[in-house]
Amino acid sequence: MAAALALSARGRGRTAPNPNVGCIIVRNDRVIGRGWTQPGGRPHAEAMALDGIDARGGEVYVTLEPCAHDSARGPACAELLAEAGVAHVIIAERDPDPRTDGRGIARLREAGIAVTEGLSAGEARRAMAGFYTRRALRRPHVSLKLATSLDGRIALADGSSRWITGEQARAHAHLERAQADLVVVGRGTALADAPRLDVRIDGLADRTPRRAILTRDFDKFADFQSADGAIDWRHLPEPAAIARLDGVDWVLVEGGAGAAAAFLKEDLVDRLLLYRAPIVIGAGKAALDDIGLTQLADAHGRWRLGETRMLGIDRLEVYERA
């Protein structure tokens, strides 16, 4: 299942409105098939894993309950698995889509296939958090990236900010971009930095997400161009507008302090990526503007540390909404 979850990450940021599912098929202790949801949501992971193999008697590890509804874009995965004659399907988590919820499992059992549920369920929900957040909250999953000095600054007093963190931390941030449907910056960052917001990692250039500016005065920026000449910028008049975007389940907010504070103030951040460089700046620009906090007690218990690692000399801390 861990291998299936790793495969699911390959589709993250490219499959909306479908979930990014991973699938592994094993027979006689050998992996004979593997797949993940393809760009645009089809083919599904199970169809990819079954393609060109004889899966009779095999075990299927899949991160989400196989779909039970036919579509003009492809057959139901539960039916495909039944027709393939697999012996056992191990599912991490159920599909909350009412067209499938429990029906995929029922179809497999009707075909005489053993079904096990719940293996690595928590990990699967995190791996497909964009899909689950959209289902539960009717909006995309939001990650907020902050690259700061030890004293919480994102720029010098004159606005100079390149570069706070080192090369390895910046490369990791590009991987985060590669797994987002949309990357957001505020008006101030767009004008001051003219950011490209592309993915500058060999082999992943085609994973550059769509881009958006958070501003109420977008008409003034209709002809805005980033450093690479791109003009295809979405307009977000407010953070809550992300809920109205089609085909967006994963959002990465990259700055600056105003945009970061706006999303936090509206309680729309699900995950914090804090890149901390071993430098002290002193008088400079703070990482956040006012987020509306009036009682210190309200700040406690909101975030849970999920991961920490070193990226060269910089430290990454990943916090999830508690």
C-alpha positions, 0 to 999 in steps of 0.5 A: 500500500505504501507503494500505491500511495507513492504512485498516487502522488504522481497524479497530485495536482493533475487529476481534478475533479477526480482523486489522485489514486494509486494502484499496485497488483501483486501475484505470487509475491511479484508486482505485475501491474501498477498505475496512477490516475492520469492527467484530467482524471482518466484513465483511472489507476486500476485501469492503468494497472490492469492494462496488458497483464493477466491479473487472475488470482492477484492481489490489488492494493488501491488507495481508494475504493474502486468506482462503481459508476460507468462514465462516458470517459471509461468503465467502472473500475470495480467491474474491470477488477471483477472481469479480471478475476482478481482474488483480493482487493485491499482498499485504503479508504472508501470513496465518499462520492455517493455514486460509489460509496460502498457500492464498489466494495459490494460489486467486488464481493458479489463477484466473489472477491475478498475485500479488506478495508482501512489499510493506511487509511489516514495516509490515503486521506492525506495523499488525496486531501484535495479530493477529500477537502473538496468533498467535505468543505466544498473548496480546494485543499490549501497549503501555505508556503512561508520562507523566513529567517530565524526571526520570521522575516521574509525580506529586508526593510527595502523589500529585498528577498532573493534569496532567503533560503538555499538551493535545496529548499527552493528545489523542494518548493518547486516540487510543491508547485509541481503538485498543485493545480493553482499557485497564488500570490498577492498583488504586492508580490506580483508587482514587486517580484514579477514571479514566474511561479513555474517549475524549474526542475528538469523533467517537470517543466510541464507541471507548472500550475495555473497562477492567480493574483489575490487582489480586488483591483484586478482590472488594473493588472489586466496586462500584467506579465510575469518575468517569463511573459505569461499573461494567463493569470486568474483573478481571486478577489478574495480567498474564498473565491478558490471555491468557485474555481473549476478543476482546482483541488490543490492550491499553493499560496506562496505569498506575500505577507498580505496574501498569507494573512488573508488566507489564515484570517479566513481559516482557509489554510490546511497545511503550513510549509515553513522553510526556515533559513539559519539567518537573522535579519532584524528590521525587515518585512514580517512573514505575516500581516494581521490575521485578526487574532485577538486572544492568544489562547485562540492561537494554541491547538490549531496546528500539528507538526507532521514532518520536519527535515533538513534541506541543505542548511535550511529546515523545513517544518510541515504543519497540518490543521489540527 
